[in-house]
Amino acid sequence: MLLIDLFVMFVLVLVLAALGLSAWYALRWSGRWRVAAVLPVLFLVGWALSVVLGWPMEHTLWPFELMLWGPLWLAYIAVVRYRYERWPEQHGPAAGVRASDATGRELAE
């Protein structure tokens, strides 16, 4: 019984970590990177609504579905984070625009 409890806690920690990372990146990033961070959360909310409201008897093994979802979610967030770090010119509010001061003069890099 202790092993099962530890396993359930591990799955819960995986899902909470993925949720926390998605929320953190959604707050820090902008544009399409924010959408990429929020996308798994929207999917999880839709899945949870289908379990609770739609077909509760068809989802009697929902903890196992969640167990599969947690690591996939973390892998997705890791890939998005890697791409965000790999291509910095593609993110931010002024992607591809040189830095300038308030008067419009370009700043030296």
Rosetta blueprint (number, residue, H / E / L):
1 M L
2 L H
3 L H
4 I H
5 D H
6 L H
7 F H
8 V H
9 M H
10 F H
11 V H
12 L H
13 V H
14 L H
15 V H
16 L H
17 A H
18 A H
19 L H
20 G H
21 L H
22 S H
23 A H
24 W H
25 Y H
26 A H
27 L H
28 R H
29 W L
30 S L
31 G L
32 R H
33 W H
34 R H
35 V H
36 A H
37 A H
38 V H
39 L H
40 P H
41 V H
42 L H
43 F H
44 L H
45 V H
46 G H
47 W H
48 A H
49 L H
50 S H
51 V H
52 V H
53 L H
54 G H
55 W L
56 P H
57 M H
58 E H
59 H H
60 T L
61 L L
62 W H
63 P H
64 F H
65 E H
66 L H
67 M H
68 L H
69 W H
70 G H
71 P H
72 L H
73 W H
74 L H
75 A H
76 Y H
77 I H
78 A H
79 V H
80 V H
81 R H
82 Y H
83 R H
84 Y H
85 E H
86 R H
87 W L
88 P H
89 E H
90 Q H
91 H L
92 G L
93 P L
94 A L
95 A L
96 G L
97 V L
98 R L
99 A L
100 S E
101 D L
102 A L
103 T L
104 G L
105 R L
106 E E
107 L L
108 A L
109 E L
